[in-house]
Structures are given as structure tokens and as C-alpha cells.
Amino acid sequence: MTIYYADNMHLDITPSLRDWGTVERQSVIMHARGPKASDEDFEVPMNAYGFVEWYKC
């Protein structure tokens, strides 16, 4: 879902799917244009918590 603001900024809200059996908070999000499934859709690995910790350094 994308939320658009009056100042032309936007926020993409994307649910993540946890990778069970991996480091805590490691997950994947989908890169997809939607609304229907496509051969161009793919999973993107992510760790939002780890990214924030790295960014704070």
C-alpha cells in the first residue's frame, strides 16, 4: 500500500514474511507492482532492525 501526501512525499507500507530459522528479524518483502501476480514479482531480503542499527553508527 502506498500513502501519498499533499507535498508529493509518499510512504510505502509493506508487510514482511519472517524467515523462520534465521537471525531474529530477518525477513523478506515482495517487490511487485500488483494488483495481480506477475512473473516480474520477486522477494527482497530485509532486516529493518539490523538496518536501523547499522544506520545509527
C-alpha positions, 0 to 999 in steps of 0.5 A: 500500500502506498500513502501519498501526501499533499507535498508529493512525499509518499510512504510505502507500507509493506508487510514482511514474511519472517524467515523462520530459522534465521537471525531474529528479524530477518525477513523478506518483502515482495517487490511487485507492482500488483494488483495481480501476480506477475512473473516480474514479482520477486522477494527482497531480503530485509532486516529493518532492525539490523538496518536501523542499527547499522544506520545509527553508527 
